[in-house]
Amino acid sequence: MSSLWEYLIIALALLVVIVGGAVVLLHGRGGRTKELPGRESTPQGTRPPGAGGGAGTDDDGGVATLPRPGPTTVEPEAPVEPTTLPEPEPTPTLERPEAAAGRLQRLRARLARSNTALGKGLLALLSRGELDEEAWEEVEDTLLTSDLGVEATTELVDSLRTQVKVEGTRDEATVRRWLRSDLLTLVDPSMDRSVAASRVGTRPAVVMVVGVNGTGKTTTVGKLARVLVAEDKDVVLGAADTFRAAAADQLETWGARVGVPTVRSDRDGADPASVAFDAVRTGIEVEADVVLIDTAGRLHTKVGLMDELGKVKRVVEKQSPIDEVLLVLDATTGQNGLRQAEVFSEVVGITGVVLTKLDGTAKGGIVVAIQRKLGVPVKLVGLGEGPDDLAPFDPEAFVDAIVG
Ligand SMILES: Nc1nc2c(ncn2[C@@H]2O[C@H](COP(=O)(O)OP(=O)(O)OP(=O)(O)O)[C@@H](O)[C@H]2O)c(=O)[nH]1
């Protein structure tokens, strides 16, 4: 009897060992999945947005079911492909911007398209048979609609009246000559229209670009960088428009196309003064020729925003003087542009004007009105949305485009 018990105990012990071994084996194969470093596990019951129910996941996010394998077929062995190295990443080719000189000649047609109407209208009026008071009033009206301003219009009409009286002849060629010469005097070719873009002693030149919303500031900074790169300048861009979310990206893209670095903050709404400060510091460190600072568009009537602009300027000046403050004005806004110019000038002291969107307006007379009001020259004009559609302002080419 006791030997029967002994056999039973031994058999039980063997059973325990066999079952235990089987459990350990099964667990070791399928119980744990190693997480790839850096891959995040998705909390149960949640799914990243846009992730569909792929293999292994049912649409309700419940129990995963794997697709059933079909009948096993033995595939013939695939021929071994010769190993090819991956194609090297192409080096981004930098664009070569068009030289600045002569751009206005190329863009003259765009200027002329809208402004020759003015020139033609004037020529037709002036060379017509009888120049009575009514005709002179028409000349005045035509000039006023071009945004030349009352003062400049009066001067021009007076001068033309005198010439008609003194010389008598009024054939078209003569009248065109008068008009060209008088307009040129008003536009004032003697003004210095160069943009400060060369190192001053041991530091880069610093240019700040300001203006109301949507006038084309960011675009202008990008285009100006191209003008300067074409002149072999080393440029650094500062994205101090931290208000409009896409402005820094937009500026960075402009810079990258011509190999120009952009200093920016990754945070929307960052302090624009500190970005501007960093940009100038970078410009000093990398020994750039010029630092161009883009600022957020702001209404000249908002005191708080104008104060902020004053602060940007003061903070930059703790590190380096600002050599140029360019006011970007949309030529199509007409007389309101003059008021903007006055206020910006009071707050940050404008040294030059960039007149954008001159391609879409017959109001070229604003050039004269602004220069007179502020005493600062129009230095650059925007004549389209193309990357090289910003040209140094050339008074002669401008007047020629008007009088034909
Ligand atoms: N036709 C034409 N369009 C221009 C010219 N300059 C700029 N633009 C366009 O004007 C629009 C506004 O330009 P942005 O550079 O974004 O203006 P911004 O002043 O930086 O705008 P905010 O940052 O909102 O103040 C864009 O669509 C430009 O392509 C120009 O000379 N001619």
The ligand as a Gaussian input file, in Angstrom:
#p B3LYP/6-31G(d) Opt

LIG

0 1
 N        1.205000      94.235000     -56.879000
 C        2.063000      94.340000     -55.873000
 N        1.852000      93.632000     -54.740000
 C        2.723000      93.771000     -53.725000
 C        3.845000      94.634000     -53.811000
 N        4.515000      94.567000     -52.623000
 C        3.853000      93.703000     -51.836000
 N        2.765000      93.218000     -52.487000
 C        1.767000      92.266000     -51.984000
 O        1.138000      92.794000     -50.839000
 C        0.699000      91.740000     -49.990000
 C        1.072000      92.025000     -48.533000
 O        2.457000      91.899000     -48.407000
 P        3.183000      91.559000     -47.007000
 O        4.648000      91.697000     -47.259000
 O        2.701000      90.292000     -46.442000
 O        2.654000      92.758000     -46.118000
 P        3.043000      93.183000     -44.630000
 O        3.106000      94.665000     -44.626000
 O        4.288000      92.490000     -44.190000
 O        1.792000      92.654000     -43.841000
 P        1.544000      92.694000     -42.221000
 O        2.668000      91.939000     -41.605000
 O        0.206000      92.048000     -42.080000
 O        1.525000      94.104000     -41.838000
 C        1.318000      90.471000     -50.568000
 O        0.352000      89.787000     -51.298000
 C        2.408000      90.992000     -51.483000
 O        2.709000      90.112000     -52.549000
 C        4.030000      95.383000     -55.031000
 O        4.949000      96.184000     -55.203000
 N        3.108000      95.192000     -56.024000

